[in-house]
Amino acid sequence: MLRIGERVSVQIGDITAIGYISNVGYYGHQIELTKVARIIGGEIEWNRPTKGSYEAHRLEPVGTLLDEWQDKSALVDLALLTKDKRF
């Protein structure tokens, strides 16, 4: 079950978008994702947060995906940017 605040990724064509769940639809099928970064051609690009709606089955947990590009201090910066109080 997906929860608000969970960090996930979604494949959009050749781009992998990374963000956090900002809303879960009534039946849990439609998920609102606030995207904060994207990976294009193996390079990460941080973006201004933007929202999009995706089907739940398309979302994958971020896990260690960001470890390749960022150290832990960057994750703290991301938590501050997204106002993630649980991090």
N, C-alpha and C positions, 0 to 999 in steps of 0.2 A: 504494500500500500504506500503510495506516495504522500508525502507530507509537506506542508508549507515550510519553506526555508531550506529544504533539501537541495543540495547542489547536484545538478544533472547536466548531461550533454545531449544534443540532438543533431543528427546528420541532416543537412539541408543541401542537397546536391553534392558539390565537392567541398563544402564548408562544414566544419564541426562547430556548432555554437555551444557555448558554455554559460550557464547561469544558475539561477535558483528558482524554485517553485514559489510563485507569489499568490496563486489561487488554484483551488481544485474545484472542478465543476460538480454539480449536484450528484451525478452518478459516478464520478471519478474517472470518466472517460476523457473529458477535455481538461487539459491542464494549461494554466497560464504560466508561462516561463518568462522571467526577466533576464534577458541575455546581457552579459557583461563582457564577454570576450568571444573571439572566434579564432579558429585555426584554419589558415589557408596555406596550402603548399608547405606544410610543416612548420610554419611560423605563426606564433601567437600574436594577436592584435587585441589590445584592450579597448573597449568601446564605452561610450556613455550608455547607461542602462536603458534598454528598450524592451517592450513587452510583446509577446507573441503567444498564440494559442496553438497547442499541439495535442495530438492523440497520445494517450498515456503509453501505449505500446512502443512509441518511437523514442521515448526517453531512456537514457542509460545513466546509472550512477557515475559520477566523475571519478571516484576512487583515486588512483594515483596518476591520472591523466596529466595533471598540471605539474607533477614532480619533474618532468623532463625540462620544463621551461623556467620554473620559478622556485625560489627557496621559500622557506616558511615565513620569512618576513613579508614576502609579497602576498601570501595568503592572509596575513594579518591586515595588510593594507586593503585587500579585497573585502574582508569582513567589515572594516571601518567604512569603506565606500558603500557597501550594501546595507549598512546598519544592522549587521547580524550580531545580536547580543549573545547568542548561545555559543559562538566560536570562542 
